[in-house]
Structures are given as C-alpha cells and as structure tokens.
Amino acid sequence: MFKKFLFKILTIFFITILSSPSFSKDINLIKNNFIIFLEKEFLANNVLTSNNPDMYSFNISDINDSKYFVTFDLLNKNINQDWFLVPTLKIVSQLDNKTYAFSRSLAFEKKSNILEIESISKMLVNSSLEQMKINGISFVVSDEQFIDKKEKKIVVSINYFNSCESSKIIEVMEKEFPGFLHMETQGFNSPSKTQLAYFTSSTKYKIKKWLDLTINDFGFKSEDFFIKIYQSKIDINKINRSKFFYICE
C-alpha cells in the first residue's frame, strides 16, 4: 500500500516538474538553438532551406525543387530523468507524407554548451542527408562531402563486460549511432567476449567517440575502460572488473 502511494507521489512530482514554466522555457531555448544550427548545417551543405510556420521545423528542397519538412524534437531518454534528452531529426516529403530520413544522436545533457549543440546538429544533418541519398534523393552537394560515408565493415569486440552490459552497448550502437546499417555476429563469442561485424557509413573514429560517451553515460569513468582502434577493428575493454553499468547492477 505504501509503495503504491509513494509511486503516485513520485509520478505527480515528475509531471509537475516537466510541466513547470522553467522546464518548458529551458527546453524551448534548447530547441531554438538546435534549429538555428541545423538550418546552418543544411545551408553549409548547399541545401536550400525555407521557413515554416512551426518554429521547430523548416523546409528543404532537393535538386528537383521537391520540398520536405524538417522537424526537430527532444525525447526523454528515461521517463524518470529529464536532464538527459535524445535529439531527433525527421525529414518528410510534402508530396506524399513519406519519411525519408530519421536520425537521432546520443543522449544530450540539458546543461550542455552551445558547442555540443553544434556538434550534434552536424551529426544529425550528415546522417539525414546520407539516408536521403540512399533513398535516391539528390541535393546540390559535392561528392567530397560524402567521402567518408561509404558503407564499411568494422569488427567490434566487447571484452570483459557482462552480458547485460554488452547488450546495452550493442543496443545503443544499433539504435542511436548515426550511419548504422546492420550488424552480424563475428568469430568466437564467450561469456567474457562478444564480437560483431558492424556495418556503418560513419568512421571508426566517430564511433569511438560515441562509444566513449555511451559508456560514460552508463556510469563508467575513463579509468574503468579503454577503447583501442587498429585497422578496421575496435576493441572495447573493461578494466575495472568490480564496476558495473548502473542499469545492470
């Protein structure tokens, strides 16, 4: 009975916080900043943009002057957590309402600075443009801007993490890393080692950066793990065997 009462109180508390003017004001400011940088990145890629009545969206035009809605949103990563948000970008054709691109980044901390917003905006735009290119949609974009975006295979080894931790790493790589295409199991797998073939249009250096952010997000510090890159391989090694992801404890 007490647990049910406590759950109800906590639910009311989170709803109150999420609906408070200060929370809404912060979110609106963050969204506005993202929209500015997102449009800037499309223009930097020579993609024509135009205004939309919705303040959190705008339009882009392809090489044939067909128009698409570009909408941005921030999703809660965890229903009980409002400090970490997931930036998402969606591109829909105005002609047939078909979605041609959907990109999301790693979790974004609400108090992050403007440089982080700019970096995530670049990631979202590049991923979206590549998806649209795969779907046969062309923009006035030079081939050099997609030089690192060809499909490539990277062998990823997750070493000394338990099965829960390995699953969480793989889940984020599949659902949140821009440029993900597909993955397959690779080589010999054991309770202390998971190996997979990861197919992506991104680079291994960007993937290393996202992996660092992901594992930090699960409560690990730099001394608890290290990531090694060599040739087309990435090794993710757990050093502190007594440390566990907070969601796997």
C-alpha positions in Angstrom: 0.0 0.0 0.0 2.8 2.4 0.9 4.7 1.6 -2.2 1.7 2.4 -4.4 1.2 5.7 -2.5 4.9 6.5 -2.9 4.8 5.7 -6.7 1.8 8.1 -7.1 3.6 10.9 -5.2 6.7 10.4 -7.4 4.5 10.4 -10.6 2.8 13.7 -9.6 6.2 15.2 -8.8 7.7 14.4 -12.2 4.6 15.6 -14.0 4.8 18.8 -12.1 8.5 19.3 -12.9 8.0 18.5 -16.6 5.1 20.9 -16.9 6.7 23.8 -15.0 7.3 27.0 -16.9 11.1 27.0 -16.2 11.4 23.5 -17.6 9.4 24.4 -20.7 11.4 27.6 -21.1 14.7 25.7 -21.0 13.5 23.1 -23.5 12.2 25.8 -25.9 15.6 27.6 -25.7 17.5 24.4 -26.5 15.2 23.6 -29.4 15.6 27.1 -30.8 19.4 26.8 -30.7 19.2 23.4 -32.4 17.0 24.7 -35.2 19.5 27.5 -35.8 22.4 25.2 -36.1 20.5 22.5 -38.1 19.5 25.0 -40.7 23.0 26.4 -40.8 24.4 22.8 -41.5 21.9 22.2 -44.3 23.0 25.5 -45.9 26.6 24.6 -45.4 25.9 21.5 -47.5 24.4 23.7 -50.2 20.8 22.5 -49.4 18.2 25.2 -49.9 16.0 25.9 -46.9 12.8 27.9 -46.3 10.7 29.0 -43.3 7.9 27.0 -41.9 5.1 28.4 -39.5 6.1 25.7 -37.0 9.1 27.3 -35.1 10.7 23.8 -34.5 10.7 22.9 -38.2 11.7 24.3 -41.6 11.7 23.1 -45.2 14.4 21.9 -47.5 14.4 21.5 -51.3 16.1 18.8 -53.4 17.8 19.3 -56.8 14.3 18.9 -58.5 12.8 21.6 -56.2 10.7 19.0 -54.3 10.1 20.1 -50.8 10.5 18.3 -47.5 9.5 19.1 -43.9 12.4 19.0 -41.5 11.2 18.6 -37.9 13.3 18.5 -34.7 12.4 17.2 -31.3 14.0 16.3 -27.9 12.9 13.0 -26.5 13.3 12.0 -22.8 15.9 9.2 -22.6 14.3 7.9 -19.4 10.8 8.6 -18.1 12.2 9.3 -14.6 15.1 11.5 -15.9 14.7 14.9 -17.5 18.3 16.1 -17.6 19.3 13.7 -20.4 17.4 14.2 -23.7 17.8 12.5 -27.2 17.9 14.9 -30.1 16.0 13.6 -33.2 15.6 14.9 -36.7 12.9 13.7 -39.1 12.5 14.6 -42.8 9.1 14.0 -44.5 8.1 14.6 -48.1 5.5 17.3 -48.6 4.2 15.5 -51.6 3.3 12.1 -50.2 4.0 12.5 -46.5 6.6 9.7 -46.7 9.5 9.7 -44.2 12.8 9.7 -46.0 15.2 10.2 -43.1 15.1 9.8 -39.3 18.2 10.5 -37.2 18.9 10.5 -33.5 22.0 11.3 -31.5 23.4 10.0 -28.2 21.8 11.4 -25.1 22.3 15.1 -24.7 22.6 16.7 -21.2 20.3 19.7 -20.9 23.1 21.9 -19.4 25.5 21.2 -22.3 27.1 24.2 -24.0 26.4 25.6 -27.5 29.4 23.8 -29.0 27.8 20.4 -28.1 24.6 21.5 -29.8 26.5 22.5 -32.9 28.4 19.1 -33.0 25.2 17.1 -32.6 23.5 19.2 -35.3 26.2 18.4 -37.8 25.9 14.7 -36.9 22.1 14.7 -37.4 22.3 16.6 -40.7 25.0 14.4 -42.2 23.2 11.2 -41.2 19.9 12.5 -42.7 21.5 13.6 -45.9 23.1 10.2 -46.3 19.8 8.4 -45.7 18.1 10.6 -48.3 21.0 10.0 -50.8 20.5 6.2 -50.3 16.8 6.7 -51.0 17.7 8.3 -54.4 17.2 11.9 -53.4 19.9 14.3 -54.7 20.9 17.8 -53.5 23.4 20.2 -54.8 26.1 18.6 -52.7 29.7 17.9 -53.8 30.9 14.2 -53.7 33.7 15.2 -51.4 31.3 15.8 -48.6 30.3 12.1 -48.6 33.8 10.7 -49.0 33.8 9.1 -45.5 30.2 7.9 -45.8 30.6 4.8 -47.9 29.4 1.5 -46.3 32.2 -0.1 -44.3 32.6 -3.1 -42.0 34.1 -2.7 -38.6 34.8 -5.6 -36.3 33.8 -4.7 -32.8 35.0 -6.7 -29.8 33.4 -6.1 -26.4 35.7 -7.6 -23.8 35.2 -8.4 -20.1 31.7 -6.8 -19.8 28.9 -9.0 -18.6 26.0 -10.0 -20.9 23.7 -7.2 -19.7 26.4 -4.5 -20.3 27.3 -5.9 -23.7 23.7 -5.9 -24.7 23.3 -2.3 -23.6 26.3 -1.2 -25.7 25.1 -3.1 -28.7 21.5 -1.6 -28.3 22.9 1.9 -28.3 25.1 1.3 -31.3 22.2 -0.1 -33.2 19.5 2.5 -32.3 21.4 5.7 -31.6 24.6 5.8 -33.7 24.2 7.8 -36.9 25.2 5.9 -40.1 24.3 2.4 -38.7 23.3 0.0 -41.5 23.3 -3.5 -39.9 25.3 -5.9 -37.8 26.1 -9.6 -37.6 27.8 -11.9 -35.1 31.5 -12.4 -35.8 34.1 -15.0 -34.8 34.2 -16.8 -31.4 31.9 -15.4 -28.6 32.2 -16.3 -24.9 30.7 -15.1 -21.6 33.6 -12.5 -21.4 33.8 -11.6 -25.1 31.2 -10.5 -27.7 32.4 -9.9 -31.2 30.3 -8.5 -34.1 30.6 -7.2 -37.6 29.3 -3.6 -37.5 28.3 -2.1 -40.9 28.1 1.6 -41.0 28.5 4.7 -43.2 30.3 6.5 -40.4 34.0 6.3 -39.5 35.7 4.3 -36.7 37.0 7.4 -35.1 33.5 8.9 -34.8 32.2 5.5 -33.4 35.0 5.5 -30.8 33.9 9.0 -29.7 30.2 7.9 -29.4 31.3 4.7 -27.5 33.2 6.8 -25.0 30.1 9.0 -24.5 27.8 5.9 -24.2 29.9 4.1 -21.6 30.4 7.3 -19.6 26.6 7.7 -19.7 26.2 4.3 -18.1 28.3 5.5 -15.1 31.9 4.4 -16.1 34.9 6.7 -15.8 37.9 6.8 -18.1 39.9 4.6 -15.7 37.2 1.9 -15.8 37.6 1.0 -19.5 39.6 1.8 -22.7 38.9 1.6 -26.4 41.5 0.6 -28.9 41.3 1.2 -32.7 43.5 -0.7 -35.1 43.0 -1.2 -38.9 39.2 -1.8 -39.2 38.7 -3.1 -35.7 37.6 -1.6 -32.4 38.2 -3.2 -29.0 36.1 -2.1 -26.1 37.9 -3.3 -22.9 36.6 -3.3 -19.4 39.4 -2.6 -16.9 37.6 -2.4 -13.6 36.1 -5.8 -13.2 34.3 -4.8 -10.0 32.5 -1.9 -11.7 29.1 -2.4 -13.5 26.7 -0.3 -15.5 24.2 1.2 -13.1 21.3 -0.3 -15.1 22.9 -3.8 -14.8 23.6 -3.8 -11.1 
